[in-house]
Amino acid sequence: MILRFAIALFLGFTAAATGAELLTYGRPGAIADLTKRSGRGVMMATPTDWDGDGDLDLLQDQRIYFQEGANVFRKGPLLPYLRWASNTTIADLDGDGVRDIVEGAWGEAEIRLLRGTGAAAPHVFRPPEVIAAPGVFATARPKDRSPLLFVIPFVADWNSDGLPDLLVGGRDIWSDYFPYLPARNIVTGRTGFGQIHGELFFLPNRGTKTSPRFPEAEPLRLNGQPLTVFGMCAPTAVDWDADGDLDLIATQEAMPVLFFENTGTRTAPHLARPRTLYLSYPGIYSKASVLDWDADGLDDLLVSSENGDFVFRNAGRKGKPHFSGEYETLREQDPEIWVPGFATPHAADYDGDGDLDLVIGSDDGDFRLFRNEGSRPRPVFAPPEFLTGAAGEPLKVRVDVGFQPQGIVERFWAYTSPVFVDWDGDGDLDMMSGQISTAGYLYYENRGTRRNPKWAAPRLLEAGGRIIRTAGHARMRPAPVDWNSDGLPDLVAVNDRHEYTLFERGTGASGKRELLAGRTLRFQSGKPVAFAPPDDPVGRRDAVNVVDWDGDGDWDIITGLNSGTGGFVYLENATNNAGPRFSEPKELTNAAGAGLRDEARSVLEGFGHTPNIDVVDWNQDGTPDLLAGQDMGFTLFFDGTRIRPAPAATRERYSNAN
């Protein structure tokens, strides 16, 4: 086992008995931004000195991150008594002098209490008990509003009666998620699928100091009306202005952090109109904790989002906090390869030095390069760097207003999916990418060199003189491949009817070599290769790879599909490249017959959405392997020798072999 672990480190992954393995940096002691399985930011940090060593650790992602040095943390094991995708706060809720955990749920409006025992170690807790059931919130909400998707608790004596109360932030489910109504896009506070309400509640403690009870909830109010902010929100009560009462800080979804001054009293709070805290940080969903991070007597802020954890130091004075806008990013020792969400990896020799680098797309619209500083058989990765344009500007995808499937928050999402190919035949690698926009696929010409790429502004890919449009939520990756073996790359991509389409190079009306109008790829039955009907509002977010999987000389397809499917799908070309017809789709499994999606879930609980697949001979044994990113931002390695149907040992016989 020791030998196996050592080999795994050399190959850049964490060994796992199941065969699915998390990619790592390939060297012990690597330090990079702190990672989390939060995916869409639903497990954010609560600071606490968990191990009693005098510094602040973090409780998030069902585990403790122990502080090992200045702003550097080591990830502890999962805590089995916490639920996946929950948000927590730590307080002595039952008055016994021992810390408790108060846990909010994802998927339902339920809050649990885990009472600390104080026995042997500070992390021993009694079995959880529900202290606020969904019905508690239902009576405090409009009857026509959709259910709460999750709740985020905070403990404070809000009414100063000597008992700890609960402040709770929540967000409802989109009430009119289907049918898709594009005409309702881009309305303030509204998505393409409907309103998203950020709701804030006060749950007074009706019990005693040792036996808390929260039988009712009431909305926090502003000018006498229930206080509603935008989307996911997390409350924090603190005497921000040092006047002796508790004020309120609330985060929002894709919107600024708000400060509500308490202009009432300590026993009868009254919230004034909010002021914006001008804090700019990566991420859409967030939670702010107030604490003296640097022990200088002033309240600092720890903001935790799906993109990471950030410290803002207070440069003001007591009662007059001031923040410059600069932040420090918390780091992790020995992390896995990670991007903030919906990782879409592509392995390619990005800088032409002979080894395989990783470029990973993500939902935030960036392209992150993990440069291989080792070798092809033994990769060692540097911390990520962002791809930039020819003038040094960040290469970031932003969705045009008219093509945002989910409305206002989509301006923060883009779902990049890079793939590299020498598209223009000049000897260097160009880049293509999908995106969430239905506008189409992006093409980035390399204006630099093979060793030092410089990226031009993107253009939308065209075929037959028309833009190749996409449909639904898009998020699909195109597959460049020399389908007809004429020395020029062609393209397989999913069109705006969710159909897999082959676009071949030929002589267009202009007399130039270009992509011609596409032809639909079909199953043997004659039906189009498609995994969603033409009018499906979401689609399957297909991550397409073209590969000669079975080694018979024609092109097959490996694709990743979203939730509700097998996820890892193999389409065998049952005829030839000139007149392709595909067999019915088969789910890829491991040697024991378990689906690769299930295998992935054994490594990452909550593995869902689309497995964003890349085909590459990662371990250099001559057999194609799979890399698969997913919504939580990590990338998994699947050894090709363990996959069924088994890939043929046909080195470099697949579309994205660079």
Secondary structure as GFF3:
##gff-version 3
##sequence-region A 1 658
A	DSSP	alpha_helix	2	11	.	.	.	ID=ss1
A	DSSP	beta_strand	13	14	.	.	.	ID=ss2
A	DSSP	beta_strand	20	23	.	.	.	ID=ss3
A	DSSP	beta_strand	31	33	.	.	.	ID=ss4
A	DSSP	beta_strand	46	48	.	.	.	ID=ss5
A	DSSP	beta_strand	57	60	.	.	.	ID=ss6
A	DSSP	beta_strand	63	69	.	.	.	ID=ss7
A	DSSP	beta_strand	72	78	.	.	.	ID=ss8
A	DSSP	beta_strand	87	91	.	.	.	ID=ss9
A	DSSP	beta_strand	100	104	.	.	.	ID=ss10
A	DSSP	beta_strand	111	114	.	.	.	ID=ss11
A	DSSP	beta_strand	129	132	.	.	.	ID=ss12
A	DSSP	alpha_helix	134	138	.	.	.	ID=ss13
A	DSSP	beta_strand	148	156	.	.	.	ID=ss14
A	DSSP	beta_strand	165	172	.	.	.	ID=ss15
A	DSSP	three_ten_helix	182	184	.	.	.	ID=ss16
A	DSSP	beta_strand	190	191	.	.	.	ID=ss17
A	DSSP	beta_strand	194	195	.	.	.	ID=ss18
A	DSSP	beta_strand	197	203	.	.	.	ID=ss19
A	DSSP	beta_strand	218	219	.	.	.	ID=ss20
A	DSSP	beta_strand	221	222	.	.	.	ID=ss21
A	DSSP	beta_strand	225	226	.	.	.	ID=ss22
A	DSSP	beta_strand	228	230	.	.	.	ID=ss23
A	DSSP	beta_strand	235	238	.	.	.	ID=ss24
A	DSSP	beta_strand	247	250	.	.	.	ID=ss25
A	DSSP	beta_strand	257	260	.	.	.	ID=ss26
A	DSSP	beta_strand	275	277	.	.	.	ID=ss27
A	DSSP	beta_strand	286	291	.	.	.	ID=ss28
A	DSSP	beta_strand	300	305	.	.	.	ID=ss29
A	DSSP	beta_strand	308	312	.	.	.	ID=ss30
A	DSSP	beta_strand	328	329	.	.	.	ID=ss31
A	DSSP	beta_strand	331	333	.	.	.	ID=ss32
A	DSSP	beta_strand	344	348	.	.	.	ID=ss33
A	DSSP	beta_strand	357	361	.	.	.	ID=ss34
A	DSSP	beta_strand	367	370	.	.	.	ID=ss35
A	DSSP	beta_strand	385	386	.	.	.	ID=ss36
A	DSSP	three_ten_helix	401	403	.	.	.	ID=ss37
A	DSSP	three_ten_helix	407	412	.	.	.	ID=ss38
A	DSSP	beta_strand	417	421	.	.	.	ID=ss39
A	DSSP	beta_strand	430	434	.	.	.	ID=ss40
A	DSSP	beta_strand	442	444	.	.	.	ID=ss41
A	DSSP	beta_strand	459	460	.	.	.	ID=ss42
A	DSSP	beta_strand	462	463	.	.	.	ID=ss43
A	DSSP	beta_strand	466	467	.	.	.	ID=ss44
A	DSSP	beta_strand	479	481	.	.	.	ID=ss45
A	DSSP	beta_strand	490	494	.	.	.	ID=ss46
A	DSSP	beta_strand	500	503	.	.	.	ID=ss47
A	DSSP	beta_strand	505	507	.	.	.	ID=ss48
A	DSSP	beta_strand	513	515	.	.	.	ID=ss49
A	DSSP	beta_strand	519	520	.	.	.	ID=ss50
A	DSSP	beta_strand	522	523	.	.	.	ID=ss51
A	DSSP	beta_strand	543	547	.	.	.	ID=ss52
A	DSSP	beta_strand	556	560	.	.	.	ID=ss53
A	DSSP	beta_strand	568	571	.	.	.	ID=ss54
A	DSSP	beta_strand	581	582	.	.	.	ID=ss55
A	DSSP	beta_strand	586	587	.	.	.	ID=ss56
A	DSSP	beta_strand	589	590	.	.	.	ID=ss57
A	DSSP	alpha_helix	596	603	.	.	.	ID=ss58
A	DSSP	beta_strand	612	616	.	.	.	ID=ss59
A	DSSP	beta_strand	625	629	.	.	.	ID=ss60
A	DSSP	beta_strand	635	638	.	.	.	ID=ss61
A	DSSP	three_ten_helix	640	642	.	.	.	ID=ss62
A	DSSP	beta_strand	643	644	.	.	.	ID=ss63
###
